[in-house]
Amino acid sequence: MPTLSGRTRPIEKFAAAAAKCSVEASAYGKCIVADYQSTYHDMCAKEFLRLKDCYLRHAKKS
């Protein structure tokens, strides 16, 4: 949603891009929750990178 200046606020861009990545976000969330009491560095790196790539792909379109 553009503001009075005609520019889209960054949080609106983020929300629009993130909304298009629900499958990737769900996979990442499930990975984290599967063993959340003993998380470790890069535990869900593959899922996170897929989510990040999806977000960046859709953020560029906005």
N, C-alpha and C positions, 0 to 999 in steps of 0.2 A: 504494500500500500504506500504510494508516494506521499510525502509530506508536502507542506506548503511550498517548499523550495523545489519540489519536483523530484527530489532524490529519495531513494529507498533507504531506510535506516538499516544498519548492519544486522540488528537482531531480527528484523523482518526477513532479510535475505537468508539468515541462518535458519530461521523457522521454516521458510518455504523449501529450502534445500533438504533439511533434515526430514521433513514430512514425506519426501519422496524416497526415503531410504529405510522404510519401516521393516523390510525383510532383513536387511543387514543389521539394523539396530536390535531386532529381536534375537538374531543369532548371537550377537555379541553379548547381549544381556543374559541369555541362557547359558552361555559359556562361563560368564562370571559367577552367576548364581549356582551353577553346578557344584562349585567347590569354594564358595566365598570365604569360608573360615580359614582357608590356607592358600590364599592367593600368593602368587609370586610374579616376579618381573617377566614380562612377555608370555604370561600364561595363556592369553587369548589373542596373541599378536596377529594371527591370521584373520580372525574375525574383525579385529579392530581395523586392520589395514583395508579390508573390504568395505567397512563402514566409512572410513576416511576417504577412500577413493570415490565411493558413491556420493558423499557429501561434496567433495571438490568438483566432481563432474557436474552436479546440479547447481552448485554455487556459481560456476562460470556462466551458466545459461541465464541466471537472474540479472 
